[in-house]
């Protein structure tokens, strides 16, 4: 809530919020609605033992105003509507969060000088994605007797913040103890592990790395570095940009060579691989169809061959 509401954790608002969350959590029915009720009561009730009581009550009142504003938005129902069903995790083999309609900021909008002016819907969507990832961590770590995987695609939205990078590092570093693993995908290896101290740790701890075709040499060079190869190796740059699932061939050959990539295993051995489409009609239809397009409008023979980027 502190980044969502754009408040400092040690400010009067931040401390007031933390105290209200703890009081609500210990209550009979903790929820975001109950949190607003707790803050409303604090705004109305003087505390003679609090030296900054007036400031604290003003902060509580302002927090309620911000939370009510978020609760009125369509997206706010997922957090603030107590009538919606709770996510069921005990009887599910897999849980998929549908976020295709979720408004997210671009990487440029998340820069330090543009973040303060980010529109509320995108800020809400960005923080909601973090909340879902934190929930995935709790689910994956809940039962050490059953392996669980957390799959994070286009993961720049998570690692673009310090909190998100720390969460990614925790999933990777602490996953083995809990019999869980993180699977991260993006076009740029620096999305998986940013160029920072935490990002360097994330990339260093990854055990299995998959690299698929890139059209540009800049990202291809980063992928070679990701594989612990020479990023200036012209021959390997050509492999990634031209020879993996090549585009300038016949449609038949494109279909046959779809899914080619490079793989670095646990022992850091590197070799060529080919990912096959499952022998399942429904899975194949999902893989070879571009979202939002009808089959007759899709002019790509095999969309799977268009998958650029890296996975870890």
C-alpha positions in Angstrom: 0.0 0.0 0.0 2.8 2.5 0.7 4.0 2.5 -3.0 0.5 2.3 -4.2 -0.6 5.4 -2.2 2.8 7.1 -2.8 3.7 7.5 0.8 6.9 6.9 2.8 6.9 4.0 5.1 8.4 6.1 7.9 6.2 9.2 7.3 3.2 9.9 9.6 0.9 8.5 7.0 3.1 5.4 6.6 3.3 4.7 10.3 -0.4 5.4 10.8 -1.2 3.0 8.0 1.1 0.3 9.4 -0.5 0.5 12.8 -4.0 0.3 11.3 -3.0 -2.7 9.2 -1.7 -4.5 12.3 -4.9 -3.7 14.3 -7.0 -4.9 11.4 -5.0 -8.1 10.9 -5.6 -9.0 14.6 -9.3 -8.3 14.3 -12.1 -10.8 13.7 -12.5 -10.4 10.0 -9.4 -8.7 8.4 -10.0 -7.2 5.0 -9.3 -4.0 3.1 -12.8 -2.8 4.0 -12.1 -3.4 7.7 -8.8 -1.5 7.3 -10.8 1.6 6.1 -13.1 1.2 9.1 -10.1 1.1 11.4 -8.6 4.2 9.8 -12.0 6.0 10.0 -12.2 5.2 13.7 -8.7 6.5 14.3 -9.5 9.7 12.4 -12.5 10.3 14.7 -11.1 9.1 18.0 -8.6 11.4 19.9 -5.7 9.7 21.7 -4.5 11.7 24.6 -1.3 9.6 24.9 -0.3 10.4 21.3 1.8 13.7 21.2 1.1 14.1 17.5 -2.5 13.1 17.7 -3.9 15.8 15.5 -1.4 14.9 12.7 -2.1 11.2 13.1 -5.9 11.7 12.9 -5.4 14.0 9.8 -3.2 11.3 8.2 -5.8 8.6 8.9 -8.5 10.8 7.4 -6.3 11.3 4.3 -5.6 7.6 4.0 -9.3 6.8 4.1 -9.9 9.3 1.3 -7.2 7.8 -0.9 -8.4 4.2 -0.2 -12.1 5.1 -0.9 -11.0 6.7 -4.2 -9.2 3.4 -5.2 -12.1 1.3 -4.0 -14.5 3.1 -6.4 -12.6 2.0 -9.5 -13.5 -1.1 -11.4 -10.1 -2.7 -10.7 -10.5 -1.8 -7.0 -13.1 -4.5 -6.6 -10.4 -7.2 -6.6 -9.0 -5.7 -3.4 -11.8 -3.9 -1.7 -15.0 -5.9 -2.5 -15.5 -8.4 0.4 -18.3 -10.1 -1.5 -15.9 -11.5 -4.1 -14.8 -15.1 -3.6 -11.4 -15.7 -2.1 -8.7 -17.3 -4.2 -8.9 -21.1 -3.6 -5.4 -22.7 -3.3 -5.9 -26.0 -1.5 -7.8 -27.8 -4.2 -6.2 -26.4 -7.3 -3.4 -28.0 -9.4 -2.6 -24.6 -11.0 -3.7 -21.0 -10.6 -3.6 -18.5 -13.5 -4.1 -14.8 -13.0 -5.7 -13.3 -16.1 -4.1 -9.9 -16.5 -4.6 -9.2 -20.2 -6.9 -6.2 -19.5 -4.8 -4.9 -16.7 -3.3 -1.4 -17.4 0.4 -1.4 -16.8 3.0 1.4 -17.1 5.7 1.2 -19.7 9.4 0.8 -18.6 9.9 4.5 -19.4 7.0 5.5 -17.2 8.5 3.7 -14.3 11.6 5.9 -14.4 12.3 8.0 -11.3 11.3 11.3 -12.8 8.1 10.1 -14.4 6.8 7.8 -11.7 5.3 10.5 -9.5 3.0 11.6 -12.4 1.9 8.0 -13.3 -1.9 7.8 -13.7 -3.7 6.0 -10.9 -5.0 3.1 -13.0 -1.5 2.1 -14.2 0.0 2.5 -10.7 -2.8 0.3 -9.3 -2.2 -2.3 -12.0 1.5 -2.3 -11.4 1.1 -2.8 -7.6 -1.6 -5.4 -8.1 0.8 -7.4 -10.2 3.3 -7.2 -7.3 0.6 -8.3 -4.9 -0.2 -11.3 -7.1 3.4 -12.3 -7.2 3.7 -12.1 -3.4 0.6 -14.3 -3.2 2.2 -16.8 -5.6 5.3 -16.9 -3.3 3.0 -17.7 -0.4 1.2 -20.4 -2.3 4.5 -22.0 -3.7 6.2 -22.0 -0.3 3.2 -23.3 1.6 3.7 -27.0 1.2 7.4 -28.2 1.0 6.1 -31.8 0.2 4.9 -30.7 -3.2 7.0 -28.9 -5.8 5.4 -25.7 -7.1 6.5 -23.3 -9.8 5.9 -19.6 -10.1 5.8 -18.5 -13.8 6.5 -14.8 -14.4 6.3 -13.7 -18.1 7.5 -10.3 -19.3 8.9 -9.9 -15.8 10.2 -6.3 -16.3 7.0 -5.1 -14.5 8.3 -6.9 -11.4 12.0 -6.2 -11.4 11.5 -2.5 -12.4 11.1 -1.7 -8.7 13.4 -2.4 -5.7 10.6 -4.3 -4.0 9.9 -6.5 -7.0 13.6 -7.3 -7.5 13.9 -8.3 -3.9 10.8 -10.5 -4.3 12.3 -12.2 -7.4 15.6 -12.8 -5.5 13.6 -14.3 -2.6 11.8 -16.7 -5.0 15.0 -17.8 -6.5 17.3 -17.9 -3.5 14.8 -19.4 -1.0 12.8 -21.6 -3.4 15.0 -24.7 -3.0 14.3 -24.8 0.8 10.6 -24.7 0.1 10.6 -27.1 -2.9 9.6 -24.3 -5.2 11.1 -22.7 -8.3 10.8 -19.4 -10.2 10.4 -19.4 -14.0 11.1 -16.0 -15.5 10.7 -14.9 -19.1 11.5 -11.7 -21.0 13.1 -10.3 -24.2 16.0 -8.8 -22.3 18.1 -10.6 -19.6 18.3 -7.4 -17.7 14.6 -7.6 -17.2 15.1 -10.8 -15.3 18.1 -9.5 -13.4 18.5 -5.7 -13.7 21.9 -4.1 -13.8 22.2 -3.7 -10.1 23.6 -5.5 -7.1 20.4 -7.4 -6.6 20.0 -8.0 -10.3 23.5 -9.4 -10.6 22.7 -11.9 -7.7 19.5 -12.9 -9.5 21.3 -13.7 -12.8 24.2 -15.5 -10.9 21.7 -17.8 -9.1 19.8 -18.9 -12.1 20.4 -22.6 -12.9 18.8 -23.1 -16.3 18.8 -20.6 -19.1 17.1 -20.7 -22.4 17.7 -18.2 -25.2 15.7 -18.0 -28.4 16.1 -15.9 -31.6 16.6 -12.2 -31.4 16.4 -9.9 -34.4 18.8 -7.2 -33.0 22.4 -7.7 -32.1 22.2 -5.6 -28.9 19.8 -7.9 -27.2 21.5 -11.0 -28.7 24.8 -9.8 -27.2 23.2 -9.5 -23.8 21.8 -13.1 -24.2 25.3 -14.4 -24.9 26.6 -12.6 -21.8 23.6 -14.3 -20.0 24.9 -17.6 -21.1 28.5 -16.7 -19.9 29.7 -16.5 -23.5 31.5 -13.7 -25.3 29.0 -11.0 -26.2 31.2 -9.9 -29.1 31.4 -13.3 -30.7 30.3 -12.6 -34.3 29.6 -16.2 -35.1 27.4 -16.7 -32.0 25.6 -13.4 -32.7 24.7 -14.7 -36.1 23.4 -17.9 -34.6 21.0 -16.0 -32.4 19.9 -13.4 -34.9 19.7 -15.5 -38.1 20.1 -19.3 -37.5 17.7 -20.0 -34.7 14.2 -20.6 -36.1 15.1 -18.6 -39.3 12.6 -16.3 -40.9 14.1 -16.0 -44.5 13.2 -19.6 -45.5 10.1 -21.3 -46.9 7.0 -21.6 -44.9 7.5 -25.3 -44.6 11.0 -25.0 -43.2 9.9 -22.3 -40.9 7.3 -24.6 -39.4 9.8 -27.4 -39.1 12.4 -25.2 -37.4 10.1 -23.4 -35.0 11.2 -23.5 -31.4 14.9 -23.6 -31.8 17.1 -22.2 -29.0 20.2 -22.4 -26.9 20.2 -24.0 -23.4 22.6 -23.7 -20.5 22.1 -26.5 -18.0 22.9 -26.9 -14.3 26.5 -27.8 -15.1 26.8 -24.7 -17.4 27.0 -26.9 -20.5 25.5 -25.1 -23.6 23.9 -26.7 -26.5 21.2 -26.3 -29.1 17.6 -27.4 -28.4 14.2 -27.5 -30.1 11.0 -27.0 -28.1 8.2 -29.0 -29.6 4.5 -28.0 -29.6 2.6 -30.5 -27.4 0.6 -33.3 -29.1 -2.6 -31.7 -27.8 -5.0 -29.9 -30.1 -6.1 -27.3 -27.6 -2.5 -26.5 -26.5 -1.3 -26.3 -30.2 -4.2 -24.0 -31.1 -3.3 -21.7 -28.2 0.4 -21.6 -29.1 -0.1 -21.0 -32.8 -2.7 -18.3 -32.5 -2.0 -14.6 -31.9 -4.3 -13.3 -29.1 -6.9 -10.9 -30.4 -6.8 -12.2 -34.0 -9.1 -14.7 -35.8 -7.4 -17.7 -37.4 -8.2 -16.5 -40.9 -6.6 -13.1 -40.1 -3.4 -14.6 -38.7 -0.8 -14.4 -41.5 1.9 -15.9 -39.4 2.4 -19.6 -40.3 3.8 -20.5 -36.9 3.5 -17.9 -34.2 5.6 -20.0 -31.9 8.6 -19.3 -34.2 8.3 -15.6 -33.5 9.1 -16.0 -29.8 12.1 -13.8 -29.2 13.9 -13.6 -25.9 15.3 -15.4 -22.9 13.9 -17.6 -20.2 15.5 -18.6 -16.9 
